[in-house]
Structure formats: structure tokens, C-alpha cells
Amino acid sequence: MRPTGEKVIWHDVECGRYAADLPLWRELAAGADGPILEIGAGTGRIALDLARRGHRVAALEIEPELAAELRIRASGLPIDVICADITEQRPPGAFALVIAPMQVIQVLGGEAARLAMLRHARESLAPGGSVVVAFVDTMAETTFGPSELVQEETLVLGSAKYTSRAVSVRFSRRAIQIVRERRTHGAVGEVRRSRSHQALQVLPRAQVMAEAARAGLELAQVHEVPGSDHDLACSALAFRSPRQALP
């Protein structure tokens, strides 16, 4: 078995099996006349799926360990892996479709970073292309108990088993705070436990649309991604660059 780093393992456990949005990305890719840019590609959940369907994909990932793993998994497929920060630079090329799945826009750290991402995404578009941003916009102020949260996610690698389960999801006016319990089950019965914390910034749909407009994008279409036992439902807003886009 090929050695795999902890960041790759936990990314695969907690993100790798989510599939509710794949029909949307497949549909949009099928209608795109040219290459596709994915922002926040991780270990390739979407990029690999689209590439296996014949699409040329540029997979942008900021985390070096995840990008390195994706390069290995992408061997023989039409995928270009770019390890870079979308808020700092525009990736090379012109793309018929730019996608930011899995709430990427909600973990960037603030308005300035979101605007930079949206501007660079717009600058990466080929004529007639679109930018599609997925995010959680259900902003009820509530707290879920453990029994109401997602089922346990499990990944077995050789003699080790890795499990992750959300034990708390809290909505506030500013953020969705998610706490997960991680457990590593070793070969001789030992169990290591840890917790991970993730904050998704609250972004009402109107705010995403307003920030996209400031970045020189106009709304073209609204898509809905259904929820599941494993993830919250998302909205996916498709934007295009108008003729008089901002510089």
C-alpha cells in the first residue's frame, strides 16, 4: 500500500465520498465548450470524475500535500494540477467553465479574499464562459444535537481504520461552526482520538451576488444541490462576465 499523509487521509474521509453535487458538475461540464478550472480541487473528487468523462481539467489546490496526491491519482488523465492560492494569482489559461465547489468561498477568510477569488475567476474565463460558486445559504440560527447530524464516515487503509463524525454544528449570524471527532483504529486495537474544527462563513445569497457584481460578474442561473445524510444542501450560482466587465 502506498504511504499516504494524514491530511490526505482525513480529506478523503470527510470529503471524498460526497456525491450529491456531481450530477450538477457533470451537466455543466457537458455544456462547456472548452477546458474547466476547479478551485479547491482537494484530492480530486470532482476533477477526476470529469477527466474520466473526457473533459480537460485544471485542478487548483492550495495545500501542497493534497495537490501532490492529486498528481499521482491523475496519472494518465487530462488533468493539470496547479498548487497555488486563487486569491493571490490568476491561474494560466482561459476556461469555458470555472467551478468553486464544496463551500470553497466560505472558507477563504473574509470579503477581500472572496473578491480576489471572484475577480481571478472572471479573468480566467474564455469568451462565453461561466463561473459557478457553491455555498451553504441556509442560515437559520439553530444548534443540532449529535443524533441529528451526519452519519459516521469511515475509510479503511490496510490494517488501519479511520472514522470521522460531526458532533456539533452551530449556526450563528456570522459562521457555521462544525466540530468533528476523528478516530484512528490501529492494527492491535489501539484507538487515537482527536477533534477538528471548521468554520464556514455565513454568506446569504444576496451577499454572494453583490460581491460577484463587484468582481465584474453578473448572475446567469441558480442551481440547487440537494442535501444528504452527509452534507447540508447548497446553492450553486452561475455567473458570466458581461461585455463591460470591470478591469
Buried (B, 14 or more C-beta within 10 A) or exposed (E): EEEBEEBBBBBBBBBBEBEBBBEBBBEBBEEBEBBBBBBBBBBBBBBBBBBEEEBBBBBBBBBEBBBBBBBEBBEEBBBBBBBBBBBEEBBEBEBBBBBBBBBBBBEBEEEEBBBBBBBBBBBBBBEEBBBBBBBBBEBEEEEBEEEEBBEEBBBEBEEBBBBBBBBBBBBEEEBBBBBBBBBBBEEEEEEEEEEEEBBBBBBEBEBBBEBBBBBBBEBBEEBEBEBBEBBBEBBBBBBBBEEEBEE
